[in-house]
C-alpha cells in the first residue's frame, strides 16, 4: 500500500520542486517582507500579490505535537509524530518529527529540516530534534 500523495498545482509547484531538491521554499512578500506557508496567490498579512519564493533556513521549534499510536493504513506504520513546527522565518507548518523517541519530545524543542521520499516525485519535509554538542537532545 502506498501513501496518499499531494497533488501539486501551478501555484504550489515551486514548493514541491524545492522539496525534490532538498530545499524548503517559502513565499516571501516583496511589500511587507513576511514569509508565509502554505502557498497562496496573495500575502496572508498585507494582501499584496507581489510574492517570491525563497529558501528557508531549515530550523524551527516544536510548537505542538501528537503521537499517533494507530496508523490509518499499513502505509503509515505507527507510532509516528504529527507536529506543528514554528519555522525560524515565522510561518507555522504541519509536518512530522522522525528519528526521535516520543518521550524525548517537548514543546519548544529545536528541530531541523530533513526530507522523506514518498514517491519518485514527492519528497516530504520532515523534522529531527537537534542534538547539542554533547550529543544530547536540546
Secondary structure, DSSP 4 states (H G I P E B T S, - for coil): --PPPP---TTTHHHHHHHHTT--EEEEETTT--EESS--SS-TTT--S-EEEEE--SEEEEEEEEEESS-SSTTSPSSEEEEEEEETTS-EEEEEE-SS-GGG--TT-EEEEEEEESSSS-EEEEEEEPB-TTS-B-
